[in-house]
């Protein structure tokens, strides 16, 4: 028998008895022999029975060969009704016993090899052959799959070699973005930014056509790289971006997981900086002794910006973007913004309360004309009055002062920063004017009389000028600082 349909072979129709005889030992015909053709997977033996076998010269070697061509690649599919995986694939050269035109194709496969690779957390493992089938068999059930996820491929093979199918995946994972820089809606982005995205699993298809940057409708020239270790794609513009402009980043569905699942197409925008900043404020942060204002003339407060901004009223009106609070209570006020000077001014509706801490706030809804947000800013100040010295001894520039006299200062209101019992204090000192040498002394403060007393520990030098200093470490109970006070006196004999 020759391979079905091999060139040069002759045979009758399948099942024919023509040309076949079967006899008993006496030469009498018995049951006829039918020509039943069987596919043995491209492995055949030609065996000839000729009368007078013993005449060996009648037996001649006959060489039979067929052209060798790689089989067609199969297209694989699967179903998974339970825990099994039912594979099926196409046969590029199917053989049908009743159709001689399908016999003897040089691409006919000898059989199929079935390989499987595990998919763990989106990562494809190594393929391992775990099964085979004969030619023309185009199904196989993997009963060992369980609940695992796998990639399969089927290799058709014959004497010419192997043809491997494209893989199929039992569960193509869909990649997602776990981090992106700049974030969607980011403002104040640096002009030298190199945008990046990180995926939840390894991906393929990252390029400068699947990860793009545009300013408006104009594509920004850039190169794109993908780090397989960190699963991060980075876009590097060929030049610095333009300041105060909106940009759009886009990723396409051509980016896929290794198991074939496509990323959902996505786009997001950001705005390049610089962001507006506050260059000066009045009062400054931490200011003390701020005026209360009067019924007829309020105390204005202001902030100056680094560039033109929006989000503040051009005519006097209240706004949540520039507010004044006393504790948690919002103080009624009106705000105006001068676009020419870039100054916003807040004017309270009523005089402020003395010796109180107020908070001014500028909100992040204030933006520059490009849309970059102001970083929210708050600062505080304390209203006056600040404490002052209402009396002192010795008097300013007094002469012939007793060398054992104490020095005193009386304040307009209760103060802190001075010891209640005699002790050295850096906030109330005496020095020789000529040399600056400090005179050892102790200080005590009476909260009842609001008088501070400095007592030198020794007798002062005769006919010598001394300088007394009260520092700004002295403040009232609200926190208003004393303006530093100094005066001189001269001792007598």
C-alpha positions as semicolon CSV with decimal commas, in nm:
position;residue;x (nm);y (nm);z (nm)
1;X;0,000;0,000;0,000
2;X;0,125;0,346;-0,084
3;X;0,038;0,671;0,091
4;X;-0,310;0,765;-0,008
5;X;-0,296;0,960;-0,329
6;X;0,085;0,943;-0,360
7;X;0,206;1,014;-0,710
8;X;0,227;0,693;-0,916
9;X;-0,004;0,489;-0,695
10;X;-0,298;0,303;-0,843
11;X;-0,589;0,161;-0,657
12;X;-0,953;0,094;-0,698
13;X;-1,232;0,265;-0,517
14;X;-1,240;0,227;-0,143
15;X;-1,395;-0,114;-0,058
16;X;-1,347;-0,253;-0,408
17;X;-1,261;-0,626;-0,446
18;X;-1,109;-0,574;-0,790
19;X;-0,757;-0,717;-0,833
20;X;-0,757;-0,898;-0,498
21;X;-0,785;-1,278;-0,454
22;X;-0,778;-1,499;-0,150
23;X;-0,740;-1,879;-0,186
24;X;-0,705;-2,181;0,036
25;X;-0,405;-2,414;0,030
26;X;-0,550;-2,593;-0,269
27;X;-0,594;-2,279;-0,468
28;X;-0,965;-2,259;-0,430
29;X;-1,112;-1,907;-0,394
30;X;-1,244;-1,816;-0,055
31;X;-1,373;-1,489;0,094
32;X;-1,272;-1,200;-0,128
33;X;-1,029;-0,932;-0,013
34;X;-1,162;-0,578;-0,027
35;X;-0,952;-0,268;-0,086
36;X;-1,008;-0,092;0,249
37;X;-0,782;0,209;0,281
38;X;-0,658;0,316;0,624
39;X;-0,463;0,628;0,722
40;X;-0,164;0,518;0,927
41;X;-0,037;0,869;0,994
42;X;0,185;0,899;0,685
43;X;0,372;0,579;0,766
44;X;0,324;0,311;0,503
45;X;0,484;-0,014;0,383
46;X;0,473;-0,136;0,025
47;X;0,459;-0,513;0,033
48;X;0,422;-0,710;-0,289
49;X;0,316;-1,074;-0,326
50;X;0,431;-1,213;-0,664
51;X;0,388;-1,565;-0,798
52;X;0,699;-1,776;-0,752
53;X;0,826;-1,596;-0,442
54;X;1,126;-1,816;-0,439
55;X;1,247;-1,660;-0,755
56;X;1,414;-1,375;-0,566
57;X;1,521;-1,210;-0,885
58;X;1,158;-1,116;-0,924
59;X;1,177;-0,898;-0,608
60;X;1,311;-0,557;-0,685
61;X;1,371;-0,271;-0,444
62;X;1,127;0,008;-0,510
63;X;1,187;0,359;-0,370
64;X;0,877;0,554;-0,280
65;X;0,902;0,921;-0,176
66;X;0,682;1,225;-0,151
67;X;0,769;1,598;-0,149
68;X;0,832;1,740;0,201
69;X;0,658;2,070;0,284
70;X;0,584;2,223;0,625
71;X;0,223;2,180;0,733
72;X;-0,007;2,479;0,766
73;X;-0,032;2,649;1,106
74;X;-0,341;2,559;1,302
75;X;-0,585;2,813;1,443
76;X;-0,661;2,711;1,802
77;X;-0,974;2,778;2,006
78;X;-1,109;2,646;2,334
79;X;-1,410;2,604;2,556
80;X;-1,409;2,552;2,931
81;X;-1,738;2,407;3,055
82;X;-1,599;2,311;3,396
83;X;-1,241;2,270;3,509
84;X;-1,133;2,099;3,186
85;X;-1,008;2,288;2,882
86;X;-1,147;2,155;2,552
87;X;-0,906;2,249;2,274
88;X;-0,988;2,242;1,905
89;X;-0,790;2,355;1,605
90;X;-0,798;2,373;1,227
91;X;-0,627;2,123;0,996
92;X;-0,491;2,294;0,687
93;X;-0,489;1,968;0,489
94;X;-0,772;1,746;0,613
95;X;-0,791;1,400;0,456
96;X;-1,125;1,247;0,370
97;X;-1,132;0,878;0,275
98;X;-1,405;0,930;0,019
99;X;-1,234;1,225;-0,148
100;X;-0,913;1,122;-0,331
101;X;-0,830;1,488;-0,398
102;X;-0,742;1,523;-0,030
103;X;-0,490;1,239;-0,043
104;X;-0,115;1,278;-0,066
105;X;-0,085;1,653;0,001
106;X;0,282;1,727;0,071
107;X;0,171;1,950;0,362
108;X;-0,011;1,665;0,538
109;X;0,087;1,645;0,902
110;X;0,205;1,329;1,072
111;X;0,056;1,451;1,399
112;X;0,017;1,732;1,648
113;X;0,210;1,832;1,961
114;X;0,017;2,021;2,231
115;X;0,199;2,262;2,464
116;X;0,084;2,453;2,770
117;X;0,232;2,745;2,970
118;X;0,101;2,880;3,303
119;X;-0,015;3,241;3,345
120;X;0,049;3,376;3,695
121;X;-0,032;3,739;3,782
122;X;-0,030;3,826;3,414
123;X;0,315;3,674;3,358
124;X;0,351;3,394;3,103
125;X;0,560;3,094;3,208
126;X;0,750;2,842;2,995
127;X;0,572;2,620;2,743
128;X;0,585;2,245;2,807
129;X;0,463;1,974;2,567
130;X;0,215;1,755;2,752
131;X;0,020;1,573;2,482
132;X;0,019;1,457;2,118
133;X;-0,246;1,349;1,867
134;X;-0,240;1,168;1,533
135;X;-0,290;1,336;1,198
136;X;-0,641;1,462;1,122
137;X;-0,725;1,468;1,495
138;X;-0,821;1,827;1,577
139;X;-0,944;1,813;1,935
140;X;-0,795;1,744;2,274
141;X;-0,930;1,777;2,629
142;X;-0,689;1,894;2,898
143;X;-0,831;1,726;3,208
144;X;-0,542;1,849;3,426
145;X;-0,612;2,222;3,385
146;X;-0,816;2,254;3,703
147;X;-0,882;2,621;3,781
148;X;-0,543;2,739;3,655
149;X;-0,499;2,986;3,372
150;X;-0,287;2,881;3,077
151;X;-0,165;2,962;2,730
152;X;-0,189;2,680;2,475
153;X;-0,033;2,626;2,135
154;X;-0,053;2,337;1,888
155;X;0,236;2,231;1,663
156;X;0,163;2,049;1,337
157;X;0,459;1,834;1,231
158;X;0,569;1,614;0,944
159;X;0,895;1,506;0,784
160;X;0,967;1,865;0,680
161;X;0,952;2,005;1,033
162;X;0,721;2,186;1,276
163;X;0,468;2,466;1,235
164;X;0,359;2,630;1,562
165;X;0,019;2,791;1,603
166;X;-0,040;3,132;1,757
167;X;-0,105;3,091;2,130
168;X;-0,448;3,115;2,288
169;X;-0,508;3,219;2,646
170;X;-0,775;3,078;2,871
171;X;-0,805;3,414;3,050
172;X;-0,657;3,714;2,871
173;X;-0,592;3,964;3,150
174;X;-0,672;4,330;3,096
175;X;-0,386;4,561;3,195
176;X;-0,466;4,870;3,400
177;X;-0,273;5,180;3,503
178;X;-0,160;5,184;3,865
179;X;0,029;5,516;3,857
180;X;0,066;5,809;3,622
181;X;0,282;6,119;3,630
182;X;0,168;6,389;3,588
183;X;-0,164;6,300;3,746
184;X;-0,484;6,380;3,562
185;X;-0,560;6,751;3,601
186;X;-0,217;6,830;3,742
187;X;-0,113;7,195;3,725
188;X;0,216;7,376;3,759
189;X;0,391;7,088;3,581
190;X;0,759;7,150;3,505
191;X;0,846;7,219;3,141
192;X;1,110;6,942;3,146
193;X;0,862;6,677;3,263
194;X;0,898;6,319;3,133
195;X;0,550;6,170;3,166
196;X;0,524;5,808;3,277
197;X;0,265;5,538;3,340
198;X;0,300;5,218;3,540
199;X;0,092;4,910;3,461
200;X;-0,037;4,639;3,693
201;X;0,124;4,365;3,484
202;X;0,374;4,323;3,199
203;X;0,251;4,468;2,870
204;X;0,347;4,469;2,504
205;X;0,295;4,724;2,229
206;X;0,434;5,030;2,406
207;X;0,572;5,275;2,149
208;X;0,565;5,637;2,041
209;X;0,243;5,562;1,851
210;X;0,059;5,403;2,144
211;X;0,177;5,649;2,412
212;X;0,150;6,005;2,283
213;X;0,151;6,369;2,397
214;X;-0,032;6,659;2,235
215;X;-0,058;7,033;2,292
216;X;-0,403;7,108;2,165
217;X;-0,422;6,908;1,841
218;X;-0,049;6,923;1,774
219;X;0,153;6,611;1,846
220;X;0,462;6,670;2,059
221;X;0,770;6,487;1,925
222;X;0,893;6,240;2,184
223;X;1,057;5,902;2,235
224;X;0,900;5,627;2,445
225;X;1,069;5,355;2,649
226;X;0,931;5,063;2,847
227;X;1,097;4,913;3,156
228;X;1,000;4,547;3,184
229;X;1,119;4,531;3,544
230;X;0,908;4,817;3,677
231;X;0,636;4,779;3,408
232;X;0,666;5,154;3,347
233;X;0,644;5,339;3,016
234;X;0,819;5,677;2,996
235;X;0,765;5,946;2,734
236;X;1,058;6,183;2,679
237;X;0,975;6,500;2,478
238;X;1,253;6,607;2,242
239;X;1,231;6,965;2,374
240;X;1,103;7,143;2,685
241;X;0,730;7,201;2,694
242;X;0,581;7,548;2,662
243;X;0,494;7,725;2,989
244;X;0,131;7,780;3,091
245;X;-0,015;7,543;2,830
246;X;-0,259;7,250;2,851
247;X;-0,128;6,912;2,728
248;X;-0,297;6,575;2,671
249;X;-0,144;6,230;2,719
250;X;-0,302;5,928;2,547
251;X;-0,266;5,548;2,560
252;X;-0,423;5,321;2,296
253;X;-0,571;4,971;2,297
254;X;-0,265;4,847;2,106
255;X;-0,099;4,816;2,446
256;X;-0,179;4,464;2,565
257;X;-0,104;4,218;2,840
258;X;0,115;3,922;2,749
259;X;-0,203;3,713;2,752
260;X;-0,357;3,935;2,484
261;X;-0,597;4,158;2,677
262;X;-0,609;4,518;2,555
263;X;-0,566;4,824;2,773
264;X;-0,873;5,046;2,772
265;X;-0,791;5,354;2,567
266;X;-0,743;5,650;2,796
267;X;-0,640;6,015;2,787
268;X;-0,573;6,273;3,057
269;X;-0,454;6,631;3,071
270;X;-0,220;6,854;3,266
271;X;-0,107;7,217;3,255
272;X;0,252;7,333;3,257
273;X;0,363;7,589;3,512
274;X;0,472;7,804;3,667
275;X;0,193;7,818;3,924
276;X;0,108;8,157;4,075
277;X;0,256;8,238;4,416
278;X;0,201;8,505;4,678
279;X;0,501;8,737;4,677
280;X;0,401;8,972;4,962
281;X;0,129;9,007;5,222
282;X;0,013;9,287;5,449
283;X;0,012;9,219;5,740
284;X;0,305;8,981;5,715
285;X;0,274;8,638;5,868
286;X;0,309;8,662;6,245
287;X;0,266;9,039;6,256
288;X;0,165;9,187;6,592
289;X;0,014;9,513;6,703
290;X;-0,197;9,534;6,387
291;X;-0,437;9,825;6,393
292;X;-0,802;9,763;6,467
293;X;-0,941;10,018;6,227
294;X;-1,235;10,245;6,306
295;X;-1,601;10,271;6,215
296;X;-1,510;10,512;5,938
297;X;-1,177;10,361;5,832
298;X;-1,116;9,990;5,830
299;X;-0,779;9,813;5,836
300;X;-0,715;9,676;5,483
301;X;-0,524;9,350;5,429
302;X;-0,365;9,252;5,101
303;X;-0,179;8,986;4,901
304;X;0,034;9,042;4,592
305;X;0,068;8,764;4,332
306;X;0,358;8,664;4,108
307;X;0,138;8,677;3,797
308;X;-0,212;8,768;3,690
309;X;-0,476;8,548;3,853
310;X;-0,844;8,468;3,828
311;X;-1,094;8,369;4,095
312;X;-1,108;8,707;4,276
313;X;-1,368;8,981;4,222
314;X;-1,268;9,296;4,037
315;X;-1,521;9,498;4,239
316;X;-1,573;9,475;4,613
317;X;-1,752;9,153;4,703
318;X;-1,723;8,866;4,948
319;X;-1,548;8,555;4,817
320;X;-1,453;8,218;4,966
321;X;-1,119;8,249;4,790
322;X;-0,984;8,522;5,023
323;X;-1,116;8,514;5,378
324;X;-1,052;8,645;5,729
325;X;-1,130;8,443;6,041
326;X;-1,122;8,504;6,415
327;X;-1,084;8,154;6,551
328;X;-1,325;7,953;6,338
329;X;-1,565;8,240;6,274
330;X;-1,554;8,401;5,930
331;X;-1,534;8,781;5,955
332;X;-1,755;8,964;5,709
333;X;-1,540;9,144;5,452
334;X;-1,514;9,259;5,092
335;X;-1,239;9,173;4,842
336;X;-1,121;9,354;4,531
337;X;-0,853;9,245;4,282
338;X;-0,644;9,490;4,079
339;X;-0,531;9,308;3,763
340;X;-0,274;9,577;3,687
341;X;-0,091;9,557;4,020
342;X;-0,188;9,191;4,083
343;X;-0,294;9,290;4,437
344;X;-0,600;9,152;4,615
345;X;-0,727;9,364;4,904
346;X;-0,957;9,243;5,181
347;X;-1,139;9,505;5,389
348;X;-1,331;9,394;5,700
349;X;-1,691;9,512;5,733
350;X;-1,623;9,629;6,092
351;X;-1,326;9,722;6,313
352;X;-1,122;9,429;6,440
353;X;-1,116;9,311;6,800
354;X;-0,809;9,412;7,000
355;X;-0,548;9,167;7,124
356;X;-0,685;8,888;6,905
357;X;-0,531;8,642;6,660
358;X;-0,677;8,650;6,309
359;X;-0,617;8,415;6,015
360;X;-0,612;8,515;5,648
361;X;-0,660;8,248;5,380
362;X;-0,619;8,233;5,003
363;X;-0,784;7,930;4,839
364;X;-0,652;7,704;4,562
365;X;-0,949;7,803;4,343
366;X;-0,735;8,105;4,255
367;X;-0,554;8,023;3,928
368;X;-0,339;8,191;3,672
369;X;-0,482;8,255;3,327
370;X;-0,361;7,912;3,206
371;X;-0,543;7,735;3,488
372;X;-0,251;7,661;3,720
373;X;-0,369;7,654;4,079
374;X;-0,237;7,870;4,358
375;X;-0,110;7,662;4,647
376;X;-0,354;7,736;4,928
377;X;-0,199;7,983;5,174
378;X;-0,284;8,092;5,527
379;X;-0,112;8,334;5,762
380;X;-0,191;8,493;6,096
381;X;-0,153;8,824;6,273
382;X;-0,238;8,969;6,615
383;X;-0,425;9,292;6,660
384;X;-0,298;9,559;6,894
385;X;-0,252;9,751;7,096
386;X;0,106;9,647;7,160
387;X;0,242;9,710;7,509
388;X;0,442;10,027;7,566
389;X;0,655;10,163;7,851
390;X;0,460;10,433;8,030
391;X;0,720;10,523;8,297
392;X;1,083;10,445;8,382
393;X;1,346;10,521;8,644
394;X;1,603;10,661;8,619
395;X;1,461;10,896;8,358
396;X;1,605;10,916;8,008
397;X;1,953;11,078;8,023
398;X;1,925;11,129;8,400
399;X;2,249;11,228;8,575
400;X;2,390;11,192;8,922
401;X;2,190;10,875;8,965
402;X;2,252;10,682;9,284
403;X;2,505;10,404;9,232
404;X;2,283;10,165;9,433
405;X;1,951;10,260;9,278
406;X;1,729;10,002;9,108
407;X;1,603;10,053;8,752
408;X;1,228;10,019;8,686
409;X;0,990;10,016;8,389
410;X;0,611;10,040;8,399
411;X;0,403;9,891;8,112
412;X;0,072;9,999;7,962
413;X;-0,073;9,650;8,008
414;X;0,013;9,315;8,157
415;X;0,313;9,157;7,989
416;X;0,496;8,826;7,976
417;X;0,862;8,748;7,926
418;X;0,984;8,871;8,266
419;X;1,039;8,662;8,583
420;X;0,790;8,689;8,866
421;X;1,070;8,641;9,122
422;X;1,418;8,789;9,112
423;X;1,624;8,621;8,841
424;X;1,849;8,713;8,554
425;X;1,661;8,805;8,237
426;X;1,785;8,871;7,885
427;X;1,476;9,084;7,821
428;X;1,572;9,355;8,078
429;X;1,944;9,437;8,091
430;X;2,198;9,705;8,188
431;X;2,541;9,760;8,030
432;X;2,824;10,010;8,053
433;X;2,770;10,237;7,756
434;X;3,136;10,285;7,677
435;X;3,236;9,919;7,669
436;X;2,913;9,730;7,631
437;X;3,003;9,519;7,931
438;X;2,694;9,366;8,091
439;X;2,624;9,437;8,456
440;X;2,514;9,132;8,653
441;X;2,164;9,188;8,785
442;X;1,833;9,023;8,870
443;X;1,486;9,118;8,747
444;X;1,142;9,078;8,896
445;X;0,799;9,166;8,752
446;X;0,480;9,254;8,943
447;X;0,170;9,160;8,739
448;X;-0,036;9,369;8,983
449;X;0,146;9,698;8,923
450;X;0,283;9,604;8,578
451;X;0,629;9,721;8,700
452;X;0,952;9,540;8,620
453;X;1,247;9,605;8,854
454;X;1,615;9,549;8,768
455;X;1,851;9,525;9,068
456;X;2,227;9,527;8,991
457;X;2,408;9,275;9,217
458;X;2,687;9,523;9,289
459;X;2,736;9,897;9,324
460;X;2,755;10,080;8,993
461;X;3,070;10,269;8,897
462;X;3,081;10,642;8,980
463;X;3,034;10,900;8,708
464;X;2,966;10,631;8,449
465;X;2,703;10,617;8,177
466;X;2,489;10,306;8,155
467;X;2,243;10,181;7,893
468;X;1,919;10,002;7,987
469;X;1,738;9,779;7,732
470;X;1,391;9,624;7,725
471;X;1,367;9,372;7,438
472;X;1,083;9,251;7,211
473;X;1,088;8,925;7,406
474;X;0,845;9,110;7,626
475;X;0,488;9,085;7,494
476;X;0,132;9,128;7,612
477;X;-0,090;8,830;7,689
478;X;-0,229;8,830;7,333
479;X;0,122;8,801;7,194
480;X;0,180;9,156;7,078
481;X;0,547;9,239;7,104
482;X;0,693;9,533;7,288
483;X;0,885;9,757;7,058
484;X;1,242;9,745;7,200
485;X;1,317;10,033;7,436
486;X;1,661;10,168;7,535
487;X;1,770;10,468;7,739
488;X;2,080;10,598;7,914
489;X;2,161;10,749;8,252
490;X;2,478;10,853;8,432
491;X;2,573;10,777;8,793
492;X;2,696;11,034;9,041
493;X;3,002;11,025;9,271
